[in-house]
Amino acid sequence: MCVEPAPPPPSRLTRRGVLAGAAALAGTAAALSAAGPAAARPTRPAHEGARYGDLVIEGGTLLDPATGEVTEDAVVLIRAGTVDHAGPRRKGAVPGGVPRLDARGQWVLPGLVDAHIHLSTVAEAREAVTKGATSARSGSTTFYQDIAVRELARRLPDQAPRLSAAGVFVTPDMGDSVLADPDLAPLAALQGGVRSAEALRRVVDVNLARGADVIKTRVNERAGLPDQDPLTQVYSYEQLAHIVAAARRGGKGVLCHSYSEQGCHDAVRAGIRSLEHGVFVAERTLHEMRGRGTYFTPTLAAIAGLAESSDPVLAERGRAYLPVLREAVRAAHEMGVPLVAGTDSSGGEVTPIGHEIELMHAAGLSPLDAIRTATTNAARLLGLSRGVGRLAPGYAGDVLVVGSDPLSDVSVLSRPARVVRAGRIC
């Protein structure tokens, strides 16, 4: 069977129907309905959605990840969800009538970014926020649920992270995702799966038509399934290049699930924006990544989690892979490859993004550099560096309050005392 090379025709009815189904599966339609018409139709236009909380956070020790500067007895003033002031107390900086959060004896940081997470439901999105991830990038969902979660975040920002959605996975065997979307259904009859240039472009184009912000693909099989070999390559350099080219035509980047060295190398040469997992990435590929500015999202927490599996194949895989990945992270950092934190949380289990920071530190990064992987570095990857990753005037009013100095003990980031999203205490 041949798939037409042209992108799928725009269909307002199809798009609305598909995304309505995604919203129903994610539970976002019910959440917005329960919140009332004001939530469904924000009255205040703002960059990245409705940012309408007012809050003063005072007395804490403020950390700026960009500079490493520490300010004691600081004040953070958030107006309409955006930082108005962050720094030392100054006369008139704290207006009357604004809700206050006393942070004395605590540390104040920008909300964290989970650059690889699978959010399919309202409950998962809410849990991610309460565990510190106020921004995130999706690692794909089965049926565009992440696009629904993104829309929830824009209308009820305290219920979900600010989200860059990936839509459905570009993979040889797309499973139920193919049958769930009328514009993908013709791919179900392809012998050998989604492999031709036309089929690969079709999946990318449909994702873009549904509103995806980024494209997710793979070069290797999965490590989390005992019957798969994560060193087996499923797409060639040429196939990956077709995916990247189609995404770029839509102005989007590609994140690529990868394990084997050859797979990593092919993916980076094909022009992906970020390498995910990348356990066996080697020096030649790291040099290529540094030259191209390719980001590395090692998802250490996910690999460490394999070692705790009850399945002996997965447990052994985790024990063998984790030290290799730690060394890859250390080498990448020393070489200047930009590292970003992602938990790869999925299936209803949300790992605190602070735990990934802790594992980055254990792999050899300083506490400050480890924090940057979930703040300034991740913000650049997501294209949010002018509004996320710091607490400064004009930035998002997303805040993490922790009980002690994270530069002395990064594990405290896994146990936030308070999380503020768009000026609202979560």
C-alpha positions as CSV (number, residue, x, y, z in Angstrom):
1,M,0.0,0.0,0.0
2,C,1.2,3.5,-0.8
3,V,0.6,6.5,1.3
4,E,0.0,9.8,-0.5
5,P,3.1,12.0,-0.1
6,A,1.0,15.2,0.4
7,P,0.2,16.3,4.0
8,P,-3.2,15.4,5.2
9,P,-5.9,17.9,4.1
10,P,-6.9,20.2,6.9
11,S,-10.2,19.2,8.4
12,R,-11.8,21.3,11.1
13,L,-14.3,18.6,12.0
14,T,-11.6,15.9,12.2
15,R,-9.2,18.0,14.2
16,R,-12.0,19.1,16.7
17,G,-13.3,15.6,17.0
18,V,-9.9,14.0,17.6
19,L,-8.8,16.5,20.2
20,A,-12.2,16.3,21.9
21,G,-11.5,12.6,22.3
22,A,-8.1,13.3,23.7
23,A,-9.6,15.7,26.2
24,A,-12.1,13.2,27.3
25,L,-9.4,10.5,27.8
26,A,-7.2,12.9,29.7
27,G,-10.1,14.2,31.8
28,T,-9.3,17.8,30.9
29,A,-12.8,18.5,29.6
30,A,-14.4,17.5,32.9
31,A,-11.8,19.6,34.8
32,L,-12.5,22.7,32.8
33,S,-16.3,22.1,33.0
34,A,-16.1,21.8,36.8
35,A,-14.0,25.0,36.9
36,G,-16.7,27.0,35.1
37,P,-16.9,29.2,32.0
38,A,-14.3,31.6,33.2
39,A,-11.7,28.8,33.1
40,A,-12.8,27.6,29.7
41,R,-12.6,31.1,28.3
42,P,-9.8,33.1,29.9
43,T,-10.6,36.8,29.9
44,R,-7.0,38.0,30.3
45,P,-4.7,37.3,27.3
46,A,-1.1,36.6,28.4
47,H,2.0,34.9,27.0
48,E,1.8,31.1,27.5
49,G,-1.8,31.3,28.8
50,A,-3.6,32.6,31.8
51,R,-1.2,33.9,34.4
52,Y,-3.4,35.6,36.9
53,G,-2.2,35.0,40.5
54,D,-0.8,37.7,42.7
55,L,1.5,36.7,45.5
56,V,4.4,38.0,47.7
57,I,7.0,35.5,48.8
58,E,9.2,37.0,51.5
59,G,12.0,36.3,53.9
60,G,13.5,33.3,52.0
61,T,16.9,32.8,50.5
62,L,16.7,33.3,46.8
63,L,18.8,31.3,44.3
64,D,19.3,32.5,40.7
65,P,20.4,29.4,38.7
66,A,21.7,31.5,35.9
67,T,24.3,33.4,37.9
68,G,24.5,31.3,41.1
69,E,23.8,34.4,43.1
70,V,22.2,33.9,46.5
71,T,20.1,36.6,48.1
72,E,19.1,36.4,51.8
73,D,15.9,37.8,53.1
74,A,14.6,38.2,49.6
75,V,11.3,39.3,48.2
76,V,9.6,37.8,45.2
77,L,6.6,39.8,44.0
78,I,4.3,38.2,41.4
79,R,1.5,40.2,39.8
80,A,-1.0,38.6,37.4
81,G,1.2,35.5,37.3
82,T,4.4,37.2,36.3
83,V,7.4,38.2,38.4
84,D,7.5,41.9,39.1
85,H,10.4,41.9,41.5
86,A,12.8,39.2,42.7
87,G,15.7,40.2,45.0
88,P,16.6,42.2,48.1
89,R,13.9,44.1,49.9
90,R,13.4,47.5,48.7
91,K,11.1,50.4,49.8
92,G,7.7,50.0,48.3
93,A,8.4,46.6,46.7
94,V,5.7,44.9,48.8
95,P,2.3,46.4,48.1
96,G,-0.6,46.1,50.5
97,G,-3.5,43.8,49.9
98,V,-1.4,41.1,48.1
99,P,-1.5,37.5,49.5
100,R,1.8,36.6,51.3
101,L,3.8,33.5,51.6
102,D,6.3,33.5,54.5
103,A,9.5,31.7,53.4
104,R,11.7,32.6,56.3
105,G,14.2,29.9,57.0
106,Q,13.6,28.4,53.5
107,W,15.1,28.6,50.0
108,V,13.3,30.0,47.0
109,L,14.0,28.9,43.4
110,P,12.3,29.0,40.1
111,G,9.9,26.2,39.3
112,L,11.6,23.2,37.7
113,V,11.3,21.8,34.2
114,D,10.8,18.1,33.5
115,A,12.0,17.8,29.9
116,H,10.8,14.2,29.3
117,I,7.6,13.1,30.9
118,H,4.4,11.4,29.7
119,L,1.4,13.2,31.0
120,S,-1.9,11.5,29.9
121,T,-4.3,12.6,32.6
122,V,-5.3,15.5,34.8
123,A,-4.2,13.6,37.9
124,E,-0.7,13.0,36.5
125,A,-0.4,16.6,35.5
126,R,-1.5,17.8,38.9
127,E,1.0,15.5,40.7
128,A,3.8,16.6,38.5
129,V,3.2,20.2,39.5
130,T,2.9,19.5,43.2
131,K,6.2,17.6,43.0
132,G,8.0,20.7,41.5
133,A,7.6,20.5,37.7
134,T,5.9,23.7,36.7
135,S,7.0,23.4,33.1
136,A,7.5,20.2,31.1
137,R,8.1,18.6,27.7
138,S,6.0,15.6,26.7
139,G,7.6,12.4,25.6
140,S,4.4,11.6,23.6
141,T,1.1,10.0,24.5
142,T,-1.0,7.4,22.9
143,F,-3.8,9.7,21.6
144,Y,-2.8,13.3,21.9
145,Q,-3.7,13.5,25.6
146,D,-0.7,15.7,26.2
147,I,-2.2,18.3,23.8
148,A,-5.3,18.3,26.0
149,V,-3.2,18.7,29.1
150,R,-1.4,21.6,27.5
151,E,-4.7,23.3,27.0
152,L,-5.7,22.7,30.6
153,A,-2.4,24.3,31.7
154,R,-3.2,27.4,29.7
155,R,-6.7,27.8,31.4
156,L,-6.0,26.4,34.9
157,P,-2.3,26.8,35.3
158,D,-2.2,25.5,38.9
159,Q,-3.5,22.2,37.6
160,A,-0.8,21.3,35.1
161,P,2.7,22.2,34.1
162,R,3.3,24.6,31.2
163,L,3.6,21.9,28.6
164,S,5.4,21.4,25.2
165,A,3.3,18.6,23.7
166,A,4.6,15.8,21.4
167,G,1.4,14.2,20.3
168,V,1.8,10.6,19.2
169,F,5.1,8.6,18.7
170,V,6.7,8.4,15.3
171,T,7.6,4.7,15.5
172,P,7.4,1.7,13.1
173,D,4.5,0.1,15.1
174,M,2.2,2.8,16.2
175,G,-0.4,0.4,17.7
176,D,-3.7,1.9,18.7
177,S,-2.6,5.4,17.8
178,V,-3.0,4.6,14.1
179,L,-6.6,3.5,14.4
180,A,-7.6,6.4,16.8
181,D,-7.0,9.1,14.2
182,P,-8.8,9.2,10.8
183,D,-5.8,10.8,9.1
184,L,-3.4,8.0,10.4
185,A,-5.7,5.1,9.8
186,P,-4.4,4.3,6.3
187,L,-1.0,3.5,7.8
188,A,-2.5,0.5,9.6
189,A,-2.4,-1.5,6.3
190,L,1.3,-0.9,5.7
191,Q,3.3,-4.0,5.6
192,G,6.4,-3.6,7.8
193,G,5.0,-0.6,9.6
194,V,5.7,3.1,9.3
195,R,9.0,3.2,7.5
196,S,8.7,4.8,4.1
197,A,9.5,8.4,3.6
198,E,5.8,9.1,2.8
199,A,4.6,7.3,5.9
200,L,7.0,9.1,8.2
201,R,6.1,12.4,6.8
202,R,2.4,11.6,7.2
203,V,2.8,10.9,10.9
204,V,4.8,14.1,11.4
205,D,2.3,16.2,9.4
206,V,-0.7,14.8,11.3
207,N,1.0,15.5,14.6
208,L,1.6,19.1,13.5
209,A,-2.0,19.4,12.3
210,R,-3.2,18.3,15.7
211,G,-1.1,21.0,17.4
212,A,2.1,19.2,18.5
213,D,4.9,21.5,19.7
214,V,7.6,18.9,19.2
215,I,8.0,15.6,17.4
216,K,9.0,12.4,19.2
217,T,10.6,9.4,17.5
218,R,12.9,6.5,18.2
219,V,16.1,5.0,16.8
220,N,16.2,1.9,19.1
221,E,13.8,-0.5,20.7
222,R,12.6,0.0,24.3
223,A,14.7,-0.8,27.4
224,G,11.6,-1.1,29.6
225,L,10.1,-4.1,27.8
226,P,11.9,-7.4,28.5
227,D,11.1,-8.9,25.1
228,Q,12.8,-6.0,23.3
229,D,16.5,-5.3,22.7
230,P,17.2,-1.6,23.3
231,L,20.4,-2.0,21.1
232,T,18.4,-3.0,18.1
233,Q,18.0,-0.1,15.6
234,V,14.6,0.5,14.1
235,Y,15.2,3.5,12.0
236,S,18.2,4.3,9.8
237,Y,20.0,7.6,9.4
238,E,18.0,8.3,6.2
239,Q,14.6,7.6,7.9
240,L,15.5,9.8,10.8
241,A,16.5,12.6,8.4
242,H,13.1,12.4,6.7
243,I,11.4,12.8,10.2
244,V,13.7,15.8,11.1
245,A,13.1,17.4,7.7
246,A,9.3,17.1,8.0
247,A,9.4,18.5,11.5
248,R,11.5,21.4,10.4
249,R,9.1,22.3,7.7
250,G,6.6,22.8,10.4
251,G,9.1,24.8,12.5
252,K,9.5,22.0,15.1
253,G,12.4,20.1,16.6
254,V,12.7,16.3,17.3
255,L,13.5,14.4,20.4
256,C,14.8,10.9,19.8
257,H,14.6,7.8,22.0
258,S,18.0,6.2,21.7
259,Y,20.3,3.6,23.3
260,S,23.0,2.2,21.0
261,E,26.0,4.2,20.0
262,Q,25.4,3.8,16.3
263,G,21.7,4.7,16.8
264,C,22.7,7.8,18.8
265,H,25.2,8.8,16.2
266,D,22.7,8.4,13.3
267,A,20.1,10.4,15.2
268,V,22.4,13.3,16.0
269,R,23.8,13.5,12.4
270,A,20.2,13.5,11.2
271,G,19.6,16.7,13.1
272,I,17.5,15.9,16.1
273,R,17.2,18.6,18.8
274,S,17.7,16.3,21.8
275,L,18.9,12.8,22.5
276,E,16.8,10.9,25.0
277,H,18.3,8.2,27.3
278,G,21.4,7.7,25.2
279,V,23.0,5.1,27.5
280,F,25.8,4.0,25.1
281,V,26.5,7.4,23.5
282,A,30.2,7.6,22.8
283,E,32.9,10.3,22.5
284,R,32.5,10.7,18.7
285,T,28.8,11.4,19.1
286,L,29.3,13.7,22.1
287,H,31.7,15.8,19.9
288,E,29.0,15.9,17.2
289,M,26.4,17.0,19.8
290,R,28.6,19.7,21.1
291,G,29.2,21.1,17.6
292,R,25.6,21.0,16.7
293,G,24.2,22.2,20.0
294,T,22.2,18.9,20.5
295,Y,20.8,18.5,24.0
296,F,21.2,15.3,26.1
297,T,18.3,14.1,28.2
298,P,19.6,11.0,30.0
299,T,16.5,10.2,32.1
300,L,18.7,8.7,34.8
301,A,15.7,8.1,37.1
302,A,14.1,5.9,34.6
303,I,17.2,3.8,34.0
304,A,17.8,3.6,37.8
305,G,14.2,2.5,38.2
306,L,14.8,-0.5,35.9
307,A,17.2,-1.9,38.5
308,E,14.3,-2.1,41.0
309,S,12.1,-4.1,38.6
310,S,10.6,-7.4,39.7
311,D,11.4,-8.7,36.2
312,P,14.9,-10.2,36.2
313,V,15.7,-9.1,32.7
314,L,14.8,-5.5,33.4
315,A,16.6,-5.5,36.8
316,E,19.8,-6.8,35.2
317,R,19.4,-4.2,32.4
318,G,19.1,-1.4,34.9
319,R,22.1,-2.5,36.9
320,A,24.2,-2.8,33.8
321,Y,23.1,0.4,32.2
322,L,23.1,2.9,35.1
323,P,26.9,3.1,35.6
324,V,27.4,3.4,31.8
325,L,24.9,6.2,31.6
326,R,26.4,8.0,34.6
327,E,29.8,8.0,32.8
328,A,28.1,9.3,29.6
329,V,26.6,12.2,31.6
330,R,29.9,13.0,33.2
331,A,31.7,13.0,29.8
332,A,29.0,15.0,28.2
333,H,29.2,17.7,30.9
334,E,32.9,17.9,30.8
335,M,32.7,18.2,27.0
336,G,30.2,21.0,27.1
337,V,27.2,19.1,25.8
338,P,24.0,20.8,27.2
339,L,22.3,18.5,29.7
340,V,18.7,18.6,30.6
341,A,16.7,16.8,33.3
342,G,13.8,14.5,32.5
343,T,12.2,11.8,34.6
344,D,10.5,9.8,31.8
345,S,7.6,9.3,34.2
346,S,4.6,7.4,32.8
347,G,1.7,5.1,33.5
348,G,0.4,7.1,36.5
349,E,3.7,7.1,38.4
350,V,5.3,10.6,38.6
351,T,8.9,10.8,39.8
352,P,9.8,14.2,41.4
353,I,12.0,16.1,38.9
354,G,14.2,16.9,41.9
355,H,15.2,13.3,42.0
356,E,16.6,13.6,38.5
357,I,18.7,16.6,39.7
358,E,20.0,14.5,42.5
359,L,21.1,11.8,40.1
360,M,22.7,14.4,37.8
361,H,24.7,15.5,40.8
362,A,25.7,11.9,41.7
363,A,26.9,11.5,38.1
364,G,29.5,14.3,38.6
365,L,27.8,17.7,38.2
366,S,28.1,20.3,40.8
367,P,24.8,21.1,42.7
368,L,24.4,24.3,40.8
369,D,25.0,22.7,37.4
370,A,22.7,19.9,38.3
371,I,20.0,22.5,39.2
372,R,20.6,24.2,35.9
373,T,19.6,21.0,34.0
374,A,16.1,21.5,35.3
375,T,16.0,25.3,35.0
376,T,18.1,27.4,32.6
377,N,19.3,24.5,30.4
378,A,15.8,23.0,30.1
379,A,14.2,26.4,29.5
380,R,16.5,26.9,26.5
381,L,15.7,23.5,25.1
382,L,11.9,24.3,25.3
383,G,12.3,27.8,23.8
384,L,11.3,29.4,27.1
385,S,14.6,30.9,28.2
386,R,13.0,34.4,28.4
387,G,10.3,33.4,30.7
388,V,11.2,30.2,32.6
389,G,14.2,29.0,34.6
390,R,14.8,32.1,36.7
391,L,13.0,34.4,39.0
392,A,13.4,37.8,37.5
393,P,11.1,40.6,36.3
394,G,9.0,39.4,33.3
395,Y,9.5,35.7,34.1
396,A,6.8,33.3,35.0
397,G,5.6,33.4,38.6
398,D,6.5,29.7,39.0
399,V,8.3,29.1,42.3
400,L,9.7,26.2,44.3
401,V,10.2,26.7,48.1
402,V,12.4,24.1,49.8
403,G,13.3,23.6,53.5
404,S,17.0,24.0,53.3
405,D,20.0,24.9,51.1
406,P,19.8,22.9,47.8
407,L,23.5,23.8,47.1
408,S,24.4,21.7,50.1
409,D,21.9,19.0,49.6
410,V,20.2,18.7,46.2
411,S,17.9,16.0,47.5
412,V,15.7,18.6,49.2
413,L,14.4,19.5,45.7
414,S,12.5,16.2,45.7
415,R,10.5,17.4,48.8
416,P,9.3,20.9,48.0
417,A,7.6,22.7,51.0
418,R,5.6,24.8,48.6
419,V,5.1,25.0,44.8
420,V,3.7,28.2,43.2
421,R,2.4,28.0,39.6
422,A,1.6,31.3,37.8
423,G,1.3,33.1,41.1
424,R,-1.0,30.5,42.6
425,I,0.0,28.2,45.6
426,C,-0.6,24.6,44.5
